[in-house]
Amino acid sequence: MGLLEQTRTPDDLRALSLEQLDELASEIRARIIEKVSESGGHLAPNLGVVELTIALHRVFDFSSDRLLFDVGHQCYPHKLLTGRLEMFNKLRTREGMSGFPEPSESIFDLFRVGHAGTAISTAVGMAQGDMLTKESYDPEKNPEGKRVVSLIGDASIVNGVAMEGLNGAGMLKRQFLVILNDNGMSISKPQGAMAQYFDRVRVSHTYSDFKKGAKELLKHVPGGGLLREAYHRMGEMTKAAISEDSWFEKFGLLTVGPIDGHDIPTLIEFLSEARDLDRPMVLHVKTIKGKGLDIAEQDATKYHSPKAFKVERDETLGCKVEMNSSGRSFTAAIGDAVVNLMDHDEKVVCATAAMPDGTGIVKAIEKYPSRSFDTGICESHAMDMMAGMAKCGLKPFFAVYSTFLQRAFDQAFQEVALQGLPVRLLLDRAGLVGGDGAVHHGFCDISILRTLPDAVLMAAIDESSCQESLEFMRTWEAGLSALRYPRDDISTQFGDAPPFELGKARLLSPEFTNLDEHQPDVAVLAYGTTAIAAASAIESLQSEYKVALYDARFAKPVDHQLIAKLISKNIPILTLEDHSIVGGFGTAVLESAQSTGLDTSSIYRHGIPDQWIIQNSRDAQLAEVGLDRDGIARMIRHCFDPEKHAVFAAPSKANLEPKPFVQSSNTSELSV
């Protein structure tokens, strides 16, 4: 039995010798590589924090102390050290372990987190809360109290919320540790002046050759009096590593480092001093993203969150990796379509927020670097920047995951929609996203954007409709427009798509072109790729029902003329969407009918239920909520005969929630 199997809790970790910790790190790294190669998942970011995570659990007791993760995809080593080794065998599935911190799994996880920039602010809140409840660490009054640690990395420090958190952290008068995991990367290469600053720090400093003049420096920084006192409390090693020109000191945060994030004894020594310091502090830790797997170190972007892969080692050729193949993705198709627009229209510009590969915009960046922008993890800034470009007469496209659009909604409202500016949003990962689970589902983009006057919202179903919708957006100058599409392979089954016309659906069942002559039993208005599963469902029912299928295309404005005609002929309408049932496309159809006094009693909505959907494969999630072929078929039967056929029942919340983590009275035994 290896050390990892014996290390079931942090208490077990603290019982190991220092010499054993390096062996434990190797075992953790090997287990992560083995499992992620089978299932896919976040690889490079987790390989980079193994030693840091071991040192943190060695020094702190996070069954009481607070550990706040910022970039949640760095949590695999933490989970392996806190009783979840068996759950790791089913990583990113409903039966197994979430790929992000998950409080229902363990007392060691405090927040469900998948968006960057939040940890410092939530940590400040917990630090303040513990002071108010008199549970916080105080070296004199409460030496057994709770300490607070915020782990931030993957370039999320440049996020605006992180800056706001630092501003609050500098005002604390208690222990508060921010660990900056600086691996020189975001998901891709980090962008902006802040990234350049950290590059300079890495080149010019190591923990062993810092100047010793920090004591004098502390007289000149905000909170210098408090920090001088802190300086006297520190050991000589930490004093030597105090950064004299740190940007963080402008916030009143004592800054130490950068130190080697893969040197466990050094990490333990610095963390031990930081643990007992009663002032806010930043520990700058330099790590290597992808550490321990050559190909991940060399291309941390590609191996940030890869699909399943096979590793082959050859004495001559070294490490070789074969990725599991799949079809062409929506992301790839959008990337090509954007480049095509830029080829033919020099006013087209594009941007992404730290996701050039994830959104396909990397192709435009490579071909048109002066017209393509990566802002880093700064969605709000990117949205406002696009507004500024639109004001200058350019045609900006902002490619962003649906889940991250939420971070820029205020800017979409104030600087784009309110101004009537034609900013175009390309919403990748719309709908259920699979293994990343609830933190990343794009389930509310329709409902939030639909509130904006004059916004135009579209969905693509295949490659041809992607191309036609982007062409429509290129020429649409009346205000904000958005196109949503899933994290999935792209289809070509519906042939060449006709041009998009504002607010007009596309009939996919040509036999119902003339509703006066051929009337269906049910009309399905499918928004986005739900049309593909609907087409399969309709085929399975062709001996029972006549069903007309429409590619709805627009959620705002919806095709009111079509809706009115279907209702006038007493044809039941089923709306489908890979989006929350609350405020989505189906709601828009209901509102359209109700606004002119039409009968809405035969309009049936079907989408993601009003509950959290946990990690699993995307296909399994679609089946869970009834957006697969069989679920849609059941809904069609219900629309035709509601009394005979029950409506599809979404899975209960109890069935969708992860099993709760249980810690036994014997702390060496953890069970699920």
N, C-alpha and C positions, 0 to 999 in steps of 0.2 A: 504494500500500500504506500502510495506516494505521500509527500507532505501535504498536498492540496486536499486529498481525501481525509487526512487527519485534522486539517485546520477547518473546523466546522463553524467556529465563532471567532471574533476578534480576541476573546480571552485565550483561545488556543494559539493564535498568532503571537500574542505577547509572551507565551511560554517558550517560544522557539529561541534559539541562540541567534546572534547576529549572522553567523556563518550560514545558518540554515535559510535565512531570508532570501539570499540570492538564488538558492535552489528552488525555493517556493516561487520566486518571480519567474524562473524559467518554466516551471510547471504550469503556472497560470497562463503564460504567453502561449505555450504549446496547446493548452486546452482551448483557448480562444481561437487560435488559427484552425485547429481541427474542427471545431463546431461551426464557425462562420463559413468555412469552406464547404460544409454540407448544406447549410440553411441560408446563407447570405446574411448580411447584417453589417453593423459598423465595426470595421476591422482596424484600420490604421489609428483612429483616435484612441481606441482602447489599448492597443499595444504600446502606445506612448506613455501611458500613465500607470503602468504596473508597479514600478518601484515607488512612485509617489503615493499610490493608494496604500501599499503595504506600510510605508512610513507613517501615513496619517493614522491608520488603525493601530499602529504600534504605540503612538504617542497619545492620542486622544481616545476617549471612551464615548463613542457615538450612540451608545444606548441611552446616554444622558446628554452629552454634548451635541451641538447642532452642526450637521454637515449639509450644506446647501449646494447642490450641483447647478452649474449654469448651463453648460452644454451637456444635456442628459445622455448623449450618446457616448460618453466616456465612463459609463458606470459599470461595465461588465466586471472588471477586477473587484470593484466594491461589492458587487452582488455575490461573486464567488467566495468572498471572505466573510459573508454574513448569512451563511446557511442556505444558499440556493443552488448548490452544485447540481442536485438532481433536476431542478427546474430548468437549468441551463441546457439539458439534453433536448428540450423542446422549445428552444429559443424562438421568440416572436410568433408563437402559436397560442391559441386560446387555452390549451392545457398546460402551457409552460410559462416561461419567463418573458416578461416585457423587455423590449430593448431599451427602455428608458426607466428612470426611477419610478417606483410604483408603491405607494404607501400600503396598499392592500396586501402586498407581498411580504413586507418586513417593517419592523419598527425602526430600522435604520434608514428608511427612505421617508423624507418629510413632505415632498411635493412631487406631483406628477409634472415633469418638465420636459419639453421638447423644443421650446423656443429659446433663443439665446438672449443674453443681456439681463436676465431677471434675478439672478442669484444674490447679487450684492444688496439689492433693495429688499428682497424678502429676508435676507440675513439681518439687515439693519432692523427690520420689523421685529424679528425674533429676539435680537439683542435688547431692543427697547422693551419688548414684552416681558422678557425674563427679569429685567431691572424692576419693572412695575410690580411683578409678582414676587420680587425678592428671591428669585431663584438663580440669578446670574452670578458668575464667578467674580469673587473679590478676594485678592490675596490676603487681606486681613480679616474682613467680616464674614466671608463665605468661601473659603478655599476649596470646598467641594462643589461649588456651584457650576452652572452650565457655561461652557465656553462656546463660541460661535466661529465657524470656519466656512468661508465661501470659496468654492473652487471654480474659477472662471478660466476659459481657454478657447482654443480654436478661433482666435481673433475676435471673439464676441465682446471684448473690452471696448471696441470702438462703437458699439451700439449705444444709442442715445439714452436708453433706460439705465445702462451700466454707468454712464456718466452721472446721471441723476443719483444713482445709488452711492457712488463715490462721494458726491457732494454731501450726502447724509452721513456716510460713514465717518467722514472727517470730524464730525461734531460729537461723536461718541466719546464718553469718558469712562471707558471700560475695555476689557480684552475684546478684540475683534480682529480676526485674521482673514485677509484676502490673499488667496494663493493664485498668482497669475501663472497658469500653465502655458508657457510661451514656446510653441513648437514651430514658429515661423510660418504657420499655415492657418488658413481658415479651412473651409471645405476644399477650396482651391487656394491659389496664392493670395494672401491678404492684400488689400488695397488701401491707399490713402496715406496721409502724412503720419498717422499714428504707427502704421506698419513700418514706415521708413525709420521712425524714431527707434523702434525696438530693434530693427536691423543694426542701427548704429550702436546701440547699447551692447548687443551681443558681440559685435566685433571689438569694441573698445574695452570691455570689462570681463573679468572672471572673478569668482569669489576670492581667489587667492592673491589678487594684486590690487585690491581696492586701496585708495588713499586712506590715511588714518585721520584726516582732518574733519571727520563728520561732526565732532563735538562742536567745533566753531560754526559749522554750517547750520546746526540746529538753532542757532540764535536768530537766523534770518528767515526761517520758514514759518508759515502760519502754525500756531500752536507750539512754537519753538520751546517755550518754557516747559510745557508738559513733555515734549519729546526729549529735552535735555535730561529730565528726570528719568525717562525711559532708558535713555542711553546708559545711565549709571547702573541700571538694573541688569543690563545685558552682559553676556559672556564676551570674551575677547574675540572669539571667532565671528560672532554676529556684528560686533562693532567694526571689525575689519571689512565687513561686506556691506556696510551701509552705503547706499548710492548717494553721491553728493549732488547729482544733477537730475534726480528723478523727477519726472513729470508728476508723479503721484504726490510728491511732497507739497505741491501747490494746493492740494486738497487737505493738507494737515495729516497725511498718512506717512509714518516712518516707512522707508522703503529699503529692503535688504535684497541683494542679489544683482545679477542673476547667479544662481547656483546650479550645480549639475543635478538634474532631475532623475538621473539613473544611478546615483551614488547613494545607496541606502544609508550607510552610517552618517554621511554628511547631512542628508535630509532629516534624519532622526535628531541630530544635534541641533540643527536650526529650528525644527518644529518644537523641540522640547523647550527652547528658550522663548519662542513665540507663544507657546501655550500659557506661560505664566506671566506674560507681559500685560499690564493693565492699561494699555493704550492701543488704538487702532494701528494696524501695520499691514503692509503689503510684502509678501515674500515672492520674489520673482524667480521662477523655476524654469530652467531651460531644458526642454525635452525634445526627443526625436519622434515625430509622428510615424507610426509604422514600425517602431523599434523591434528588432528581432526577426523580421521577415524582409529579406533583401529587396524584393520587388515592391513591397509596400513602402519601404524607406525611400526608394528611388522614384516612386510615383504615388505619393500619398493621396493625390486627388482621385486617381482611378480606383484606389483601394480604400477610399474613405468608407464607402458602404457598398461593397461589390455584391453581385449575385453569387450563387454557389460556384465554386471553382475547384480545380484539381491541381495540387502542387506536386511537381515531379523534380527530384533533385538528381543532378548528374555531376560526377566529379569533374568532367571537362567543361560542360556548358553551364554549370551552376544551377540556380533555381529557375524552373520554368513553370508557368502557370497557364492552365487552359480554362477559360471561362465557359460556363454553361451557356449555350447559344439560345437565342429566342428570336422572335420576329422583329420586324421594324416597329419602333415605338412612336407614339404621338410626339414625344419630345424630339426625336430625330426628324420627323416630318415637319414640325414647326420650325426647327432650326434651319432646315433647307428652304422653307417657304419665306422666312425672314430674309435670308441671303438673296433669294430671288427678287424680293421687293426692293432691296437695296441696290441690286444690279440695275434695275429699271427706273428707280426714283431716287435721286440724290438727296432729297429732303428727308428720306426715311432714316431715322436713327433708332438705336435700341439700347436697352440697359438691363442689367440683372443685379441682384443683391447677393453676391457671394455664391451664386449658383450658375456659373457659365456652362458647366457640363450638365448639371441637373436640369437646366431649362433648354439646352441646345444652342444657347446664344454664343457658345465658344466658337462656333463656325463663323459667325459674323465678326467676332472679335479678331479672329485670325485674318479674315479677308479685308475687313474695313475697320482697322483699329482706331482711326480718328472719329468714327461715327458710332462706335460701340463702347459701352461703359460698364464696368463692374464697380459698384460702390462699396463692396464689402457688406457686412451684416448690418445694413442701414436702409431698411425698406422705406421708412418715412422720408429720409433724405432723397432716395431714388425717385419717389413719387413727386416730391416737390421739384426736383431737378428736371423731371420730364415735363412738369407744368411750365417751368421757365423756358424750356426748349420749344414747347408748343406756342408759347407767347411770341417767340421769335419767328414763327412761321414754319417750323420744322414739323415732321410727322413722327412723333415718338411712340415706340412700342416698349412697354415695360413687361418683361417676362418674369413671373414670380409664382411661387407655389401658392395655391389657394389658401393654405393654412397660414402663410406668412403675409398674405394681403391684409389680414386683419390688423397687422401692426401699422399699416399705413392708411387705415380707413379715414382718419381725421384729415389727412392731406388729400385723399381722394375727394372728400367732401369740400373742404375749404379752398384749396388751391387749384383743384381741377374742375369738379362739377359746378361749384358756385360761380366760377369764372366763365363757364361754358367752353372750356378748353378741350381740344380733341386729343386727349391722352388715351392710348390704346393699351389695354391690359391683356396679357396672355397668361391665363390662369392654369398652370400645370398642376398635376396631382389633384385635380378637382374630383370630389367624391371619395369613396372608400379607397384607402391606399395600401391595405395589406398589413405586412409585419410591423410597420411603425406604429400602427394603432391609433388610439384616440387623440394623442397629441398632434397628429399630422393629418387626420382626415380633413378633406376640403368640403365640409358639409354646410357652410353658411354663407358662401360668397354671393349666391343669388339673393338671399334674404337681406343682406346688408347693402348690396349695391342697388337693389331694386328701390330702396328708399330715396335714391338720389334723382331729382327731377331731370328729365331729358337723357338719362343714361340709356344706352342700348346694350342689351345683354344677349349673347349668343352661345350656342354649344355646337361642337363639331361631332360628327359620327364616323368619319373616315378621312382618308388622305385628301380626296378631292374636295370635300366640304371644308377641310382646313384651309386649303389654298383659296377657295372662293370666299370664305369668311374673312381672311386676311386682306384680300383685295377689296372687299366691301369696307373694311376698317380703314384701309389706306386712303380711301376717298371720302370717308365720313368725317365732316368737319364741324358738326353741330354740337359736339360735346363728348363726354367720356363714353368709351365703348369697351366691351370686354368679351373675350372668348374663353370658354372653359373646356377642358379635355382631361381625360384620366391618365393615371400612371398605368399604361397598358399597351399592348401591341395594337397597331392600327390596322383597320380593315379596308378592303377595296371592294367589298361585295355589292355595293349599291351602284357601282359604275360612276360615270362622270356626273358631277353635281352641277345643276344649273346655277347661275349667279344668285347671290343673296339679294332679296328684295325686302326692305324694311318691314318687319312685322308679318311676314308671309311664311307659312309652313310649306313643306314640300311633301306631296303625296308619294308614298312608296308602294302603294297598291294600285297600279294603273287600271284595274278592273272597276274601280270605284271613281273614275274620273268624273262621271256624270251621276251625281247622287239622285237625280230625278228618275233616272232609268234603273240604276243598280244601287240598292240601299243595303248597307251592312247591318249586322246585328249589333255590333259594337264598333266604336271608333277609338283607336289608341293614339293619343298624342304623346309621343316619346321625345323627351328632351335629352339630346346627346346620345351617348352610346347605349343607353337603355333600348334604343331602337333595334340593336342587333339581337339582344336576347328576346325582345318582343317578336321579331320576325321568326325566330325559331319556335317560340311559343305558339304563334299563329299557325305555323305549319303543322304543329302537332295537333291542333284543334280543327283543321280544315274540314274534317268529316262531320264536325258538330256545329260549327258557327262560321258565319261570314264576318270577317274582321278587316276593317280598313286601318292601315298603318300610316301614320304621318310622322315625318321628321319635323318636330315643332320649330327648330332653328332659333326662335326668339323667346326669351322669357320676359323681355320688355323691349318693345311692345309685343304682346301676344297677338295671334291672328284672330281678332275679334270677329271678323266676317265669317271665318270658318266655324268658330264656336257657335255663333248665332244660327248658322245654317244647320248644323248638326242638331242643335236643341230644337229648332223649328220642326225637324223631321222626326223628333222623338228618338233619336239615336243616342244611346248611352255613351258617355265619354269617360275613358280611363286615361288619366295623366300619369306618366312615369318619369322619374328623375332620380339620379344618383346624388341626392342632396337631401337635407333635412325636410321632412314633411311640413315643418313650421316655416311659413313665409316664403316658400320656394315657388317653383314653376306652377305646380298644381293650385296653389293659393292665388297666383296671378290669374289663372284661368277662371277660378271661381269669382274673383273680384271683377273680372271683365264682364262675365255674364250678369252678375248682380248689379253692376253699375247701370245697366240699361233695362233692368227689370225682368231679365230672362229667368226661366225656371232652372234652378241649380240642383234639383233633387236627383238628377241622373248623372251628375258629375262625380266621379270617384277618383280620389287621389292616392297615389302609391309612391313611396320614397323611403328614405332612411327614417326609422322611427325616432321619436323624441327621447332618446336615451344614448348613453355612451356605448360605442362598439369597440371591443378590445381587439388586441392584435391577433392576426391570423392571416392566411393567404387572402388575397383580394377575392378570388373565386368563392372561397368559403364564406367570406363576409357577405358577399352579394346573395349567396344562398340563404344565409341566416336571416337576412331582412326581406327575402322574397323578391329580389330583383334579378334572379336567374330565370331560366326558361320555365321551370316548373312553378315557381312562385307567381310569375306573370300570368301563366295559364290559369292558375287558380283565381286570380283577380279578374280575368276576362270572363270566366264562368260566373263569378259573383255579379259582375255588371249586367250580364244577360238575365240572370235569375237570382236576385239577392236572397230570396227566401229558401231556395233549394241549396245554394252553394254559399257556405260561410266565407266571410272575408279572410284573407290571409292574416294569420296571427303572427305578429312580430315576436321574437324570442323574449322571454321574460328577463327582467333586469337581473334576477338571481342567476339565470343561466349564462348571462353574458359577463357577469363580474368575475374577476379572478378569485380563486379561493383565498381566504384570508390567511395571513401568516400567523403562526402560533409559536410563541417561545415558551418552552416548558420551564418548570421550576428549576430543572437541571440545565444550566445555561450551555452545556456542551451538546444538548440535544435540541435541534430545531426541526420542526416538521411543518408540512403543508397539508 
